[in-house]
Amino acid sequence: MTTTPKAHKFQLGPEAPKGAGAAADQAKGPKAARREKPLQAPPSSPQKTLREDAPKPPNVSLSPHPKSPAGTPHAFPNAAQRSEEISALQNSMTRRRRRLIQKLILRLSIFILLPTLAAGYYYSFIATPMYATDTAFQITTGDSTNPSSPSMFGGSQFATTPDAIAVQTYLQSKEAMIRLQDNEGFKATFSDPTIDWWQRLPTEASFEETYKTYLKHIKIAFDPTEGMINMEISSPSPELSVLFSKALLTYAEQKIDGLSQRKQENQLSDARKSLATAEDARVDAQRHLIALQQSTLLDPEAYATSLRAQISGLEEKALQKTIELQAFLDNANPNSNRVAGLRAEIQRLQNAKRETEAKMIAQMPNGMTLPELLARLQMAASDVATRDLMLQSALEQLRATQIQATSQSRYLTVAVEPVAPQDPAYPRHIHDTLLVFLILSGVYLIISITASILREQIS
């Protein structure tokens, strides 16, 4: 079974009377009538076969209003209705925006404004005023530098930079805090009940809590360009801040004096050891010389001198007799007895010379020959002289080391003396309040951004 779809006419607004429509068409003319010709169904020549059980297309409404009754055309909303809907939507968005702004203001008030006001009230009316004392000092050296051979850092502020850093580290250490607590009562000062609860140190506070309070109220900075150490100490009263400053200056000066103490002690110890070694060596050399001298009853040098004189005398006499014999032999008829006597005398002189020379190289009762004994005596005497020079040098070195140890090579020069302040330096009302505001704002901003990102990821 085939069906031909019927043509549907769409109208905008209520249906107009037929007579009125015809009159209007005539008034418009033939061209307007052709332009406003109602839609008609296509010719039925290309007919399509539809199944009876095929689903029908749903009724599509072109307006947000409910469906029109059956058989009536769909109507579009007019301008008044659209204006009302847009106005209602704008009002809803305005109310929603107002609610969001109110929630934002509430969150900012709770998490930023109220804590900032509380911090400002605390800094202005509750916080105990702290008086700060400023002190500046530097470390100078008393060592004289040789202008002919200057060093890279000699005579400049860089020569004392390690000492200044050591003093700064010491003043910020727990050892300095313990000395200040034992001598001046640092912990008792900040445990006073008159101090507000936020800055007050508990009576039963641990050592680490006391050290944190110490670092908070004692600030030390070193300027390497000028070699100056700046120290700021804050306390509940001006007098205590000055007292703490002077005590720390004393500790710093003692530390400077003790920086080279170990080095000086080592130098003194080495100088004393060198002196003792030189003395022992000199004593050994003298003992060896004395032992050599006591190895024979005679004076070796005098004995050797006498033997040399004897040999020289015998040689001189033998030479004279030889010349005299030669003179006799030059005669034509020499006296044979005289010649024989001269020859015998020359022979005796030569034998005496050989005997004397034999005594020079003969072994002595101590097992050494005379030349060997003389050489050893010379070596022992020169060794004693060398040991004397070494002992004298060790003595001079010990005296110079003692003079250097007793003299002070590092000095603490105070550029700014501690003076009691008249007005409190802390808390800084506006500065601290703005700082709290900025910190809370930053934390709130980070948390808000994180929450927004997580919300978008989850949704």
Steps between C-alpha positions, in 0.01 A plus 500: 500500500636831397421833656565843376624744768289801545635848481524692827470872524700694763366825627647754736258632755122451510310398188370795298150511336483385143332814373750725659784300351360523150449872532855541618629293208316713254633814662859374479484425136583197293875509573452501879241224463753290314767568765269412788356191340444237771711191502344206323583137493720374220330328214387150567676359200809372691301304754681304768374183659490514879440214736205527729704402802781753426561746783359841452725804534458677831325829524774762518415817682672820393426683823572429867123495570305176546369319200199644330184299482472246224431645164623851587828643369803576722546867600830693558534726811448865438740784595336563839544141609865495387562824687350355817711182470823698443422725794435198723829342388692820569344531844595140577859559391515820704373320810748217445787747451394687812498177700851411374632844585347477847661159554835633377478799732407268787798271430739795467368644823539174689837391364676832430329807643422373851848345555660820369292712736587266786871524415479880478324517836764272653791702362341828607361427845618160630855433378776589746730770352855387432792746514780438250864598547723522193873430519763490225856371534776365283811287541832659415843344482810630676747308287743720311526418133817531296440754222771342284309171485130571538256211501173479316280568805755643739412836650140491370170416659511159331787398728260483797196363316542143634534638854188716457299205370623289791392768749159536333446123511606490863262779607212314331592168658353321798823547692457878499137461605600279793758755615247783469243298690741410780649849534212736419185288542378497140230235554365666815470831312271360231307282749377806690118492551478865389578394142197414287409136452615485139855625563541361851729201537346227718669442831546131422616571146747257350849587391401510133209739565734730691747488211224594251412800718870591513529498119178702472617784725872501411572576135858510372607573142844529342572737212796355305547813288573720803604231749241625751291280730159650583317373806146582612368380836139549610368453853204617710702786651769734364739425784489125436565545129811707578609243759463213253688696233798568726508139614506371144773749409707361786440144379599601148824661620588191702431283199727713283778473757456124507493451124882496471566364849528140385730600216720698737508211746605263223772742391629532856498124542691449176754768598556337840542160338752643254694660785503178699619304194779752437610484863509120496700498175746752640549293815559187292758682286681628807503153655645352183772765493583442865514124444747547216712732707503257792596204281869599536702653781687728263373802328468375143548837342808584713644154447450521126654846499806377687544202264473728199763729656728205562463377145571849367810530723632160397447581134683832542796336679518220242502759222787694667705185547435399141623839379806476726572147369472624144750773578750247632451281199576792273863501629762308309616308806206500748549373847358155498427494871320832481298384201410172671391690813280737301341213316428316824352813655277558195385140526414546866301813426304325230430205730377739771277672246350168394440405860331831565282459193414149616382648826266727303323209335543248782184366670430656836362322809146611408524312170535808281792663332601853575368649170173311540466626854571853388239476218239366737576773747458761229168349390379484858600860560323618182195296600497674835523838327211408267290385793573829672368691198188281485441552870533875458253495207251293702526746787433794269202323344357423844534862606334625180215251542450606859489865399248422225290295737487776759412764239142531366466457124120548472301787644127560532425861411154622599371748242156554658470471876175358645269781612172456686205578266213724605225368273414134436602358164260204502227428421462710187124542494432585136786295358413185693128535431558538126733205510229285662250620239730410211578159643132416557410627153767288340394189690134559418580554131703181479229296674224650281689427177574145614136440597376635164738277307397194701131583458538524122695177485240314707202640308 
